[in-house]
Amino acid sequence: MKYDWTDAYCLAKAGAEKDFKLEWNATRYSIRGKMFAMQGGDKEGKAILTIKLEPSFGAFLRSQYKDIVPGYYMNKEHWNSLYLDGDVPDEVVREMLDQAHRLVLESLSKKVQKEICS
């Protein structure tokens, strides 16, 4: 599988936690229970990584790469799914994951952000 580095990359982020949701057959990456990425499959079982992004950035990426689509089974405005057998450059995927982590971290209280980042 391409992008096999994403698990370690997500877990290296400040405050990142990983769990597996059996009902969804998906691995979730979150900060204090707020998800920023999820790895699972689409209805055909194709491996996808679904990532939270700023709506305008997500729309831009979908216009540039055929392997990035609106978030599978998620809010299509804020979530985008990346097919893990696709051809999106690693640096773009890293940028997506960085933004997702930042968005969730910044949504937490200043006190919690300070706890996580210190």
N, C-alpha and C positions, 0 to 999 in steps of 0.2 A: 504494500500500500504506500502510495506517495504521501508525503506530509506526516510521516511517522514520528517526526520530532514535535508535533503539536502538543502531545500530552505533557511532556517535560517542560515545554515552553509555557503552557498555561499554569502548571503547578509552580513554576519559578516566580510567578507574579506575587506581589505582596498580598497576603491575606487569602490567597487562592485555596479553595477546598475542592475536592473531587468526590462525587458519589455516583452510584449507579441506580437508575430508576428502572426497576424491573418491568413495570407496566408499559413503559415506553421503549424498553430495550435500548437505553441510551445512557451514556456517561455524561454527567453534567459537571461543569466548572462554575463555581460561584464564589462570592465574597459575602460572608455572613448571611448565607441563604438566598442571596440575590444572584441569579444566574447571568453569566456573561457569554458562555459558549456551551454547546452541547454536541456530542458526537453520537450519531445513530445511523439510521437508514431511512430511505424514502419508501413509498409503498411497494416498489419493486425490489427493495432490499439493497439498493445501491448506497454505499457509504457516503454520508454527508457530515459536514461540520457546520452547525448553525450558529451564527455569531451576531451579537447585538451591535448595531452601528447607527451613527447619525443618519437620519433618513436621506439627506442629500448625498452623502458619501456612498451609502448603499446603492442608491439609484445610479450614481456615476459608475460604480464598479459593475453593476448588472449590464450597463450599456457597453462596457469595455470587454467583458469576459463572458462567454457562453456558459461557463461552468459555475457562475454565481447567479443564483435565482432567488426570488422572494422566499423568505423563511418558510420552510416546510412545517406545516401545522403550527405556525407561530404568527404573530402580528406582522403582516407583510410590509408595514412601514418601517418598523424598527429592527427587524430580524432578516438576515440573509443566509441562505444555505450555499455552501461550497461543496461541489462534488469532489470527493477525495481521489478520484481517478482522472481529474482534470489537468489543465495546463496553466493554471494561475501561478505566476512566479512566487517563490517562497517569500520574497521580501514584501509582496503585497499581502500575503496571508499573515505575516508577522505584523504588518501595519493594521490589519483588521483586528487581530487579537489584542494588540496594544490599545486600540481605540475602545474596544469592547470592555476591557478591564478598567480603563480610565473612566468611561461613562458610568459604570456601576460603582466604582470607588467614590467618584464625585457625587453620587446620589445619596451616599451615606452621610450621617451627621459629621460635623467637623471633629467632634470628640472621637468618634469611631475611626475616622480617617487618620487621626493622630496616633491612635492605638496601633493601627495596622502598619503605618509607615515609620514608626519609631523603633 
